[in-house]
Amino acid sequence: MPDHGRHGLMDYFRNLRHPYHWYRQQLLGIAPPQFAVPGTAARLEVTADVDRIPTDGTGDARLRVVLINADGQRVTDERAVTFTVVDGQGLFPSGPSITLSAETESMLDGEGAIEFRSYRPGVNRILVECVGLPPVEISIEAVGELQAVHAGAWRYAPPAPYLTSPPTGVGRTSLTAFRPVAVSSAAPGHPGSHATTPGSGECWRSGVNDAGEWIVASMEFAYPLRQVEVVFADEPTEPWIVEADTVSNGFQVVHRAEGGSAQPLRHVFEFPGTLARAVRLRFPNRPIGVEAINAFDVLPG
């Protein structure tokens, strides 16, 4: 999923993300560290959480690399970083070498990390390289007996393909289809999920006939929003508002309708690729039944 590596309290490589520091500050009063700033790196900073690891597979070393500028600050440099075992028998998940990059979402905001193991005793010298920067070397010692099952020659698998965006397909699929829905209320037999279940033949209806009712269709991840389709179950004679939950500014109004007679049931809006996570339909006066809320990151071909 696009941008999926940036969600949650930590990424796939055990790097703490901004939400972790936000929660820690709110709950414990601990100020967050200085985050990465725009700029160009001048050097690499490489650290390990341990300098000795067991050979029985019960522990690993977590190697962390940070791109640092001339002032000692972490910068959002996009350059790839390669770890290579130049002496020793240790392994990364991909073998004796691995490259972290923004393209594979393994380098985010000038920071990356990877695990390192060894099933054979001895000192492992690891060279860390980045184009245009001085290389850095770090050593990890593996302690214990040689594991008999790993005594032979290693046979490495070929590099696995890596996909960071959905494959190109035929036609379009709504980004809200079968995804979470939140509602202010719902009438019996008319839950919000009806509005994001293609072909359900049903609709969401508010549980009360009051002003301020709403329904939010989530896309779960941030997508470049290019088109929204709203299909009402009833003629939209009451005012209604469409809002997009943008990554940078939260919910923003993208369409406001005053209602009235002779209104169509289906309405379509186009956008310039606004990065958003959800679409909200809000009713300032009285709610209207909603048959579908669809969102797309591509326009019809």
C-alpha positions in Angstrom: 0.0 0.0 0.0 1.3 3.5 -0.8 2.9 5.2 2.2 2.0 2.2 4.4 5.5 2.1 5.9 4.9 5.5 7.6 1.8 4.4 9.4 1.7 3.3 13.1 4.0 3.8 16.0 7.0 2.2 14.2 7.9 1.1 10.6 8.7 -2.3 9.3 12.3 -1.9 10.4 11.6 -1.0 14.1 12.2 2.7 13.6 10.0 4.8 15.8 7.7 7.1 13.8 6.3 10.5 14.7 3.1 9.2 16.3 5.1 7.3 18.9 6.8 10.5 20.1 3.4 12.3 20.0 1.8 9.7 22.3 4.8 9.6 24.6 4.7 13.4 25.0 0.9 13.4 25.6 1.0 10.5 28.1 4.3 10.9 29.8 5.3 14.5 29.1 8.6 13.5 27.4 9.5 16.0 24.6 10.1 14.4 21.2 13.6 14.4 19.7 14.5 16.7 16.9 13.1 15.3 13.7 14.8 15.3 10.3 15.2 18.6 8.5 15.5 19.2 4.8 19.1 19.2 3.5 22.0 17.3 2.1 23.9 14.7 4.1 27.6 15.1 4.8 28.3 11.8 6.6 26.8 8.6 7.8 26.2 7.7 11.4 25.9 4.0 12.1 25.1 2.3 15.4 24.1 -1.1 16.7 21.9 -1.9 19.7 24.4 -4.7 20.7 27.9 -5.6 19.8 27.6 -9.3 20.5 25.0 -11.8 19.3 24.4 -15.5 20.0 24.9 -18.0 17.2 21.8 -20.1 18.2 19.4 -17.8 16.5 17.9 -16.4 19.7 19.1 -12.9 19.2 20.1 -10.4 16.5 21.8 -7.0 16.2 19.8 -4.1 14.9 22.0 -1.8 12.8 20.7 1.7 12.3 22.0 4.3 9.8 21.3 8.0 9.9 22.2 10.6 7.2 23.7 13.6 9.0 24.5 17.1 7.6 27.5 19.3 8.4 25.7 20.7 11.5 25.1 17.2 13.0 21.3 17.1 12.2 19.5 14.3 10.6 18.3 15.2 7.1 15.6 13.9 4.8 18.2 12.8 2.2 16.9 10.3 -0.3 20.1 8.4 -1.1 20.3 4.6 -0.8 22.6 3.0 1.8 24.2 -0.4 1.3 25.4 -2.8 4.2 28.0 -5.4 3.2 29.7 -8.1 5.3 33.4 -7.7 4.2 34.7 -10.2 6.9 32.8 -12.9 8.7 29.8 -15.2 8.2 26.9 -13.1 9.4 23.8 -12.5 7.3 21.2 -9.9 6.6 17.7 -11.0 5.6 18.8 -10.9 2.0 22.3 -12.5 2.5 25.7 -10.9 3.1 24.6 -7.6 1.6 21.5 -5.4 1.6 20.5 -2.0 0.3 18.1 0.3 2.1 16.4 2.9 -0.1 13.4 5.3 -0.4 12.1 3.3 -3.3 11.6 0.2 -1.1 10.4 2.3 1.8 13.4 1.1 3.9 14.9 4.5 4.2 12.5 7.1 5.5 13.4 10.7 6.5 17.1 10.0 6.4 16.9 7.0 8.6 17.1 3.2 8.1 17.7 0.0 10.1 18.1 -3.7 9.5 18.6 -6.8 11.5 21.8 -8.9 11.4 22.4 -12.5 12.5 25.1 -15.1 12.5 25.0 -18.8 13.1 28.8 -19.1 13.0 31.1 -17.7 15.7 33.5 -14.9 15.0 33.8 -11.2 14.4 31.8 -9.7 11.5 33.1 -6.5 9.8 30.3 -4.6 8.1 30.9 -1.9 5.6 28.2 0.8 5.2 28.3 2.8 2.0 26.3 5.7 0.4 27.2 7.4 -2.8 29.0 10.6 -2.2 29.6 10.0 1.5 32.6 8.5 3.4 32.0 4.8 4.1 31.6 3.6 7.7 32.6 0.3 9.2 31.1 -1.4 12.3 31.9 -4.8 13.9 29.5 -7.3 15.5 30.9 -10.4 17.3 29.0 -13.7 17.1 29.4 -15.8 20.2 28.7 -19.5 20.7 29.1 -22.8 19.0 28.9 -23.4 15.3 25.4 -24.6 14.6 25.6 -28.0 12.8 22.6 -27.3 10.6 24.4 -24.2 9.3 27.8 -25.7 8.9 27.7 -26.2 5.1 27.9 -23.6 2.3 25.1 -21.1 2.1 22.8 -21.1 -0.8 21.3 -17.7 -1.2 17.9 -17.1 -2.8 17.7 -14.7 -5.8 16.6 -11.1 -4.9 12.9 -11.0 -4.3 10.7 -8.5 -6.3 9.6 -5.5 -4.4 6.3 -3.7 -5.0 5.5 -0.4 -3.4 2.5 0.6 -5.5 -0.5 -1.3 -6.8 0.0 -3.1 -10.1 -1.6 -1.6 -13.2 -4.9 -3.3 -13.9 -7.9 -2.9 -16.2 -10.8 -0.7 -15.0 -11.0 1.1 -11.6 -11.8 0.0 -8.1 -13.1 2.4 -5.5 -10.6 3.1 -2.7 -13.4 3.0 -0.2 -14.7 -0.4 -1.3 -15.0 -2.8 1.7 -13.1 -0.5 3.9 -14.0 1.0 7.3 -16.9 3.4 7.7 -17.8 5.7 10.6 -21.2 7.2 11.0 -22.9 9.6 13.5 -25.8 7.1 13.8 -27.5 4.4 11.7 -31.1 3.2 11.4 -31.7 -0.5 12.0 -30.8 -2.5 8.9 -29.0 0.5 7.3 -25.4 0.5 8.5 -22.7 2.7 7.0 -21.1 -0.3 5.4 -23.8 -0.4 2.8 -22.4 2.8 1.3 -19.0 1.1 0.6 -20.1 -2.3 -0.4 -20.3 -2.4 -4.2 -23.6 -3.8 -5.5 -25.2 -4.1 -2.1 -28.4 -2.7 -3.3 -28.8 -1.1 0.1 -28.0 2.3 1.7 -27.0 4.0 4.8 -29.7 5.9 6.7 -29.1 8.0 9.8 -30.7 6.8 13.0 -32.1 10.2 13.7 -33.5 13.0 11.6 -31.4 15.8 13.2 -29.0 18.4 11.8 -25.3 17.6 11.7 -25.4 13.9 10.8 -22.5 12.5 8.9 -20.8 9.4 7.3 -17.1 8.9 6.8 -15.7 6.4 4.2 -12.1 5.6 5.0 -9.4 4.8 2.4 -7.2 3.6 5.2 -4.0 4.9 3.5 -3.1 8.2 1.9 -3.9 8.3 -1.8 -3.8 11.1 -4.4 -7.6 11.7 -4.6 -8.7 12.5 -8.2 -12.4 11.7 -8.2 -15.3 11.2 -5.7 -18.7 9.8 -6.6 -21.7 10.1 -4.3 -24.9 8.3 -5.0 -27.9 9.1 -2.9 -30.8 6.8 -2.1 -33.3 9.7 -2.1 -33.4 12.9 -4.0 -31.0 15.3 -2.2 -33.4 18.1 -1.5 -31.5 19.0 1.8 -28.0 20.8 1.9 -25.0 18.5 2.0 -21.2 18.9 2.1 -18.4 16.7 0.9 -15.1 16.9 2.7 -11.7 15.2 2.2 -9.5 14.2 5.1 -6.2 15.6 3.7 -2.8 14.6 5.0 -1.6 18.1 5.5 -4.7 20.0 6.7 -7.3 17.5 8.0 -10.9 17.6 6.7 -11.3 20.2 4.0 -14.6 21.1 2.2 -14.4 20.1 -1.5 -18.1 20.6 -2.4 -21.1 22.3 -0.9 -24.6 21.7 -2.2 -27.7 23.7 -1.2 -30.2 21.0 -2.2 -33.5 21.8 -3.8 -35.9 20.0 -6.1 -35.2 18.0 -9.2 -31.7 17.0 -8.0 -29.9 14.0 -9.6 -29.1 11.0 -7.3 -25.5 10.7 -8.6 -22.8 13.4 -8.3 -19.2 13.2 -9.4 -16.3 15.6 -8.5 -12.8 15.7 -9.8 -9.6 16.8 -7.9 -6.0 17.6 -8.8 -4.6 14.6 -6.9 -5.0 15.9 -3.3 -3.4 13.4 -0.8 -6.2 12.2 1.4 -7.2 9.3 3.7 -11.0 9.5 3.9 -14.1 11.2 2.4 -16.8 12.6 4.7 -20.4 13.5 3.7 -22.1 15.9 6.1 -25.7 17.1 6.4 -26.1 20.6 8.1 -29.9 20.3 8.2 -31.4 16.9 7.8 -29.7 13.6 6.7 -30.3 11.9 3.3 -29.9 8.2 2.6 -26.6 7.4 0.9 -26.3 4.4 -1.4 -22.6 4.8 -2.3 -19.4 6.8 -1.6 -16.7 6.0 -4.0 -13.2 7.5 -4.3 -10.6 7.0 -7.1 -7.0 7.9 -7.6 -7.3 7.6 -11.4 -9.8 9.2 -13.7 -11.9 7.1 -16.1 -9.8 6.0 -19.1 
